[in-house]
Amino acid sequence: MGILNVTPDSFSDGGRYDAPDMALAHAKDMIAQGADILDVGGESTRPGAEPVAAEDELSRVLPVLRKLAPLDVFISIDTYKASVAREAVKAGAHIINDVWGLQRDPDMAGAVAEANVPVIMMHNRETVDPSLDILADMDRFFERSLALAEKAGVPRQHLILDPGFGFGKTLEQNYQILSNLQQLKKWELPILAGASRKRMVGHVLDVDTQDRLFGSLAVHVLAMQGGAQIVRAHDVKAHADATRIFQAMKELGSLHAE
């Protein structure tokens, strides 16, 4: 999953692709580099970012989605607002990516059900609590998300889980989740991992945002080892190569055993 932020203030690439033609060119580059999904976002979710009204968010994403619609790639809309999700699907989005796991907008589960598309439900927290059992908190969160999806009539085969690296978590909690990611397999749902260029990488390596590629690759390969089936990243070519090597290990490495 290639990241396509059409925002002026995202933490890594804000303002670089917020014009539709620039976004289209970058989308084509990511597809050529191996992206299977493009994740379009019109509101920064970095810590401290200013909330964006639905009308403003739509004014950013709809022109881009219409340009992307003819491309041979899946498109996800990164939003927690039901009104934005509905219009984005009409404009060509195939997946809804909700960083609040259907729990911020009470109408979101219904919007997902109406659209009849897959939804990524990410674990999130309003505040950071170092004393929290983050794995237990994630379990409770996903139980609520799954209950909301079921009540709204979202088919289970449309559900994807995201542990939410970097969202409402301490550095230690992020790595605790990474070390125990396989616990999410109990839900028997696909898992997405997204740690690209995040502070959990930067803090360990003591590097700036643009120098976090190698650390991001390491986190994502470990996440795939833990069961992640989708990797969300800024640097598509490097991650596409890494996933191909990982898949080769899984597929070719099992031939001798057979």
C-alpha positions in Angstrom: 0.0 0.0 0.0 1.6 3.2 -1.2 0.8 6.4 0.8 -0.6 9.3 -1.1 -1.2 12.3 1.2 -2.9 15.2 -0.5 -2.5 17.4 2.6 -0.4 20.5 3.3 0.8 19.3 6.7 1.4 15.5 6.8 4.5 14.7 8.9 6.6 13.3 6.0 5.3 14.5 2.7 2.9 17.3 3.5 2.5 19.8 0.6 4.3 17.6 -2.0 1.3 16.0 -3.7 -1.7 18.2 -2.8 -2.2 19.3 -6.4 -4.2 16.7 -8.4 -1.7 16.5 -11.3 1.2 16.0 -8.9 -0.8 13.4 -7.0 -1.5 11.5 -10.3 2.1 11.6 -11.3 3.2 10.2 -7.9 0.5 7.6 -8.0 1.7 6.4 -11.4 5.3 6.2 -10.0 4.2 4.1 -7.0 2.2 1.7 -9.3 5.3 1.3 -11.5 7.3 0.6 -8.3 4.9 -2.2 -7.2 2.1 -0.6 -5.2 -1.1 -2.8 -5.2 -3.1 -0.2 -3.2 -2.9 3.6 -3.0 -4.0 5.1 0.3 -5.3 8.6 -0.3 -5.6 10.9 2.7 -6.9 14.5 2.9 -6.3 15.1 6.6 -3.1 14.7 8.5 -3.2 12.3 11.4 0.2 13.3 12.9 0.2 14.2 16.6 -1.0 17.8 17.0 -2.4 18.2 13.6 -5.4 20.5 13.2 -8.7 18.8 12.5 -10.1 19.3 9.0 -13.8 19.9 8.2 -15.4 17.3 6.0 -16.0 19.8 3.2 -12.3 20.8 3.2 -11.2 17.1 3.2 -13.5 16.3 0.3 -12.2 19.3 -1.7 -8.7 17.8 -1.3 -9.4 14.1 -2.1 -12.2 14.1 -4.6 -10.3 15.7 -7.5 -7.4 13.3 -6.9 -9.7 10.2 -6.6 -11.3 11.1 -9.9 -7.9 11.2 -11.6 -6.9 7.9 -10.0 -10.1 6.1 -10.8 -9.0 4.9 -14.3 -5.7 3.5 -13.1 -5.3 -0.3 -12.6 -4.9 -0.2 -8.8 -6.9 -0.5 -5.7 -7.6 2.8 -4.0 -8.3 3.3 -0.3 -9.6 6.5 1.3 -7.9 7.4 4.6 -10.7 9.0 6.6 -12.7 8.6 9.8 -15.6 10.6 8.6 -18.6 8.8 7.1 -19.6 11.6 4.8 -16.1 11.7 3.3 -16.1 7.9 3.0 -19.4 7.8 1.1 -18.3 10.4 -1.4 -14.9 8.9 -1.9 -16.3 5.5 -2.8 -18.6 7.2 -5.3 -15.5 8.9 -6.8 -13.7 5.6 -7.1 -12.3 4.4 -3.8 -12.4 0.6 -3.2 -11.4 0.5 0.5 -12.1 2.7 3.5 -9.2 3.1 5.9 -10.5 4.4 9.3 -7.8 5.4 11.8 -10.5 5.2 14.6 -11.8 1.7 13.8 -15.4 2.8 13.2 -15.5 4.3 16.7 -15.1 8.1 16.0 -18.0 8.8 13.7 -21.2 6.9 14.7 -22.3 6.7 11.1 -19.1 5.2 9.8 -20.0 1.5 10.2 -23.3 2.2 8.3 -21.4 4.0 5.6 -19.1 1.0 5.2 -22.0 -1.4 5.0 -23.8 0.7 2.4 -20.7 1.1 0.3 -20.1 -2.7 0.4 -16.3 -2.3 0.4 -13.5 -3.5 2.7 -12.6 -1.5 5.7 -9.4 -1.2 7.6 -10.0 -0.7 11.3 -7.1 0.8 13.1 -6.4 0.7 16.9 -6.1 4.3 18.3 -6.1 6.1 21.6 -6.8 9.7 22.6 -4.0 9.7 25.1 -0.7 7.9 25.8 -0.7 5.8 29.0 2.7 4.2 29.7 1.1 2.0 32.5 -1.5 0.5 30.1 -1.5 -3.1 29.0 -1.5 -2.2 25.3 -2.2 -5.7 24.0 -5.3 -6.0 26.3 -6.4 -2.5 25.3 -6.1 -3.4 21.6 -8.2 -6.5 22.2 -11.0 -4.5 23.8 -10.8 -1.9 21.0 -11.1 -4.4 18.3 -14.0 -6.2 20.1 -15.9 -2.9 19.9 -15.0 -2.3 16.3 -16.0 -5.8 15.3 -19.3 -5.4 17.2 -20.0 -2.2 15.4 -19.3 -3.7 12.0 -21.5 -6.8 12.7 -24.4 -4.6 13.9 -24.2 -2.5 10.8 -24.1 -5.6 8.5 -20.5 -5.3 7.3 -19.5 -8.8 6.0 -16.7 -10.3 8.0 -14.7 -10.9 4.9 -14.5 -7.1 4.4 -12.7 -6.5 7.7 -9.0 -5.7 8.1 -7.1 -4.9 11.3 -4.4 -2.4 11.9 -2.6 -2.2 15.2 -2.0 1.5 14.7 1.8 1.9 15.2 2.5 5.3 16.6 -1.1 6.3 17.5 -1.6 6.9 21.2 1.3 4.6 22.2 4.7 4.9 23.9 7.8 3.7 22.1 7.9 0.6 24.3 4.2 -0.1 23.5 4.8 0.1 19.8 7.6 -2.5 20.0 5.6 -4.7 22.4 2.9 -4.8 19.7 5.5 -5.5 17.0 6.9 -8.4 19.1 3.4 -9.8 19.7 1.7 -9.1 16.4 0.9 -12.7 15.9 -1.7 -12.4 18.7 -3.9 -10.6 16.2 -4.2 -13.8 14.2 -6.8 -15.0 16.6 -9.3 -12.8 14.9 -8.7 -14.6 11.6 -8.7 -11.4 9.7 -6.0 -9.7 7.4 -3.6 -7.5 9.2 -2.1 -4.2 8.0 1.2 -2.8 9.3 2.1 0.9 8.9 5.2 2.2 10.5 6.7 4.0 7.6 9.0 6.8 8.7 7.3 7.0 12.1 8.9 8.1 15.4 9.1 4.6 16.6 11.8 4.2 13.9 13.3 7.6 14.3 13.7 7.4 18.1 15.6 4.1 18.0 17.9 5.2 15.1 18.1 8.9 16.1 17.5 10.0 12.5 15.2 12.5 10.8 12.0 11.6 9.0 13.6 11.3 5.5 16.3 9.0 6.8 14.0 6.3 8.2 13.7 4.0 5.2 16.0 1.2 6.5 14.4 1.2 9.9 10.9 1.2 8.3 11.9 -1.8 6.2 13.1 -3.7 9.3 9.9 -3.0 11.2 7.7 -4.1 8.3 9.6 -7.3 7.6 9.3 -8.2 11.3 5.6 -7.3 11.0 5.2 -9.7 8.0 6.9 -12.4 10.0 4.3 -11.7 12.7 1.4 -12.1 10.2 0.9 -8.8 8.5 -0.4 -9.2 4.9 -0.5 -5.5 3.9 2.4 -3.0 4.4 1.6 0.7 4.2 4.7 2.7 3.1 6.0 5.9 1.6 8.9 4.1 -0.1 7.2 1.7 -2.4 10.0 0.2 -4.5 12.1 -0.7 -1.4 9.1 -2.3 0.3 7.9 -4.1 -2.8 11.4 -5.7 -3.1 11.4 -6.6 0.6 7.9 -8.2 0.4 9.0 -10.2 -2.7 12.0 -11.6 -0.8 9.8 -12.4 2.2 7.3 -14.2 -0.1 10.1 -16.1 -1.7 11.3 -17.3 1.7 7.8 -18.5 2.6 7.1 -20.1 -0.8 10.5 -21.4 -2.0 11.8 -22.2 1.5 9.0 -24.7 2.1 9.7 -26.7 -1.1 12.6 -28.7 0.4 10.5 -29.6 3.5 7.8 -31.0 1.2 
